[in-house]
């Protein structure tokens, strides 16, 4: 079984939280028993989270050796300059080493649901949206990459993992995916 969830802002990618006070978790979304996240999405990030009951499938979706592309729409503070975008495209050096090159392009502000709480707005500081596609998934990688080139992330929404897209799935809702390509093992040569 493979499910797509539109994870809202401020939700942990786990089913329990022992924090005080407890934070929101996946338990509140009525997901079928036995599914677990295939990868992570930060507490303060939103968008596509895949869940499965198939460990081998989860491995294929998350292991960096399989280079599943993950696409994010990222609202950044500032006006991106060509040099900043080129640096992201080449890969930037983070404290845990250089990143792989990314696909990056400026996009028009996407039609998204309102975020609760809203992203801070400052009259004197412009913002812009980027579409960034990575083939690795380090901890808070997109945020660290944009910060490294002087474009702090304000909002981050994952919209695709490999062939699976968020589409028009509302926040807090999920759907089953019947994509047999996701389950098929690659041929060995």
ZIKA-V425269 format. One record per residue. RES is the residue in one letter. PHI is phi in whole degrees, -180 to 180 (none if undefined). NEAR is the number of other C-alpha atoms within 12 Angstrom. Layout:
BEGIN
RES&PHI&NEAR  RES&PHI&NEAR
END
This chain:
BEGIN
X&none&28  X&-131&33  X&-123&36  X&-112&40  X&-121&45  X&-91&35  X&-73&42  X&-73&38  X&-60&32  X&79&25  X&-124&32  X&-75&30  X&-87&36  X&-154&27  X&-95&24  X&-136&16  X&-143&16  X&-98&12  X&-71&10  X&-125&7  X&-74&7  X&-65&13  X&-98&21  X&-65&25  X&-134&27  X&-66&35  X&-60&23  X&-83&21  X&-103&24  X&65&17  X&-74&28  X&-62&22  X&-64&15  X&89&17  X&-97&28  X&-138&30  X&-62&34  X&-97&32  X&104&30  X&-128&34  X&-142&41  X&-53&30  X&-51&25  X&-99&29  X&-113&37  X&-128&37  X&110&45  X&-66&44  X&-128&50  X&-93&44  X&-129&40  X&-151&33  X&-106&21  X&-110&21  X&-61&21  X&-66&18  X&-65&30  X&-58&29  X&-62&25  X&-64&26  X&-77&38  X&-113&30  X&-68&21  X&-58&20  X&-65&13  X&-86&20  X&49&21  X&-65&26  X&-70&30  X&-124&40  X&-110&33  X&-126&42  X&-100&38  X&-126&39  X&-89&37  X&-118&40  X&-86&30  X&108&25  X&-108&24  X&-62&30  X&-99&19  X&-55&14  X&-63&15  X&-67&27  X&-66&30  X&-63&20  X&-62&27  X&-64&39  X&-66&25  X&-77&20  X&104&30  X&-116&28  X&-92&20  X&-107&22  X&-64&13  X&-106&13  X&111&13  X&-71&20  X&-89&28  X&-70&26  X&-58&24  X&-121&32  X&-88&25  X&-139&31  X&-150&24  X&-75&26  X&-132&19  X&-70&15  X&-55&17  X&-74&20  X&-81&13  X&-118&27  X&-66&22  X&-66&16  X&-94&23  X&-121&16  X&-77&14  X&-66&14  X&-67&20  X&-61&17  X&-116&16  X&-128&11  X&-57&9  X&-92&9  X&-120&15  X&-71&18  X&-135&27  X&-150&28  X&-115&33  X&-126&40  X&-104&33  X&-124&38  X&-117&33  X&-115&32  X&-118&29  X&-140&30  X&-146&34  X&-74&26  X&-58&19  X&52&21  X&-62&36  X&-61&47  X&-61&34  X&-70&29  X&-66&40  X&-66&41  X&-63&26  X&-62&23  X&-103&30  X&84&22  X&-128&32  X&-59&28  X&-77&35  X&-101&33  X&-146&42  X&-135&40  X&-129&45  X&-82&43  X&-113&37  X&-160&32  X&-133&39  X&54&28  X&-82&23  X&-96&32  X&-114&27  X&-66&35  X&60&23  X&-99&20  X&-66&25  X&-71&22  X&-57&31  X&83&29  X&-108&24  X&-138&29  X&-146&29  X&-78&22  X&-110&21  X&-108&16  X&-90&17  X&-67&14  X&-62&16  X&-69&26  X&-92&22  X&-68&14  X&-79&14  X&-66&11  X&-68&5  X&-96&5  X&-112&3
END
